[in-house]
């Protein structure tokens, strides 16, 4: 029994689609694993009062760099202490709180 050209083309298309599906799902799995990687954020070690210059926060090491699961990272979390230079605490920041961009405003 000979296969017609249409059947051969149909089988080849199905095999190609299966290969593409496997590759797509494998890349998605890798992406999900990458998303669960811990993130580094800055956390207040002590009370940072409203109006404290960011340069003082850095020079007095009023923060600690810590690694947390990505689902615990707050929006605008700061990972680089250099971000604090030229900024001032816009509110009191309590020990254990993540330092976020909403807690620091540019120094006038």
Secondary structure as GFF3:
##gff-version 3
##sequence-region A 1 108
A	DSSP	alpha_helix	5	35	.	.	.	ID=ss1
A	DSSP	beta_strand	39	44	.	.	.	ID=ss2
A	DSSP	alpha_helix	54	59	.	.	.	ID=ss3
A	DSSP	beta_strand	63	68	.	.	.	ID=ss4
A	DSSP	three_ten_helix	70	72	.	.	.	ID=ss5
A	DSSP	three_ten_helix	81	84	.	.	.	ID=ss6
A	DSSP	beta_strand	87	89	.	.	.	ID=ss7
A	DSSP	three_ten_helix	101	103	.	.	.	ID=ss8
A	DSSP	beta_strand	104	106	.	.	.	ID=ss9
###
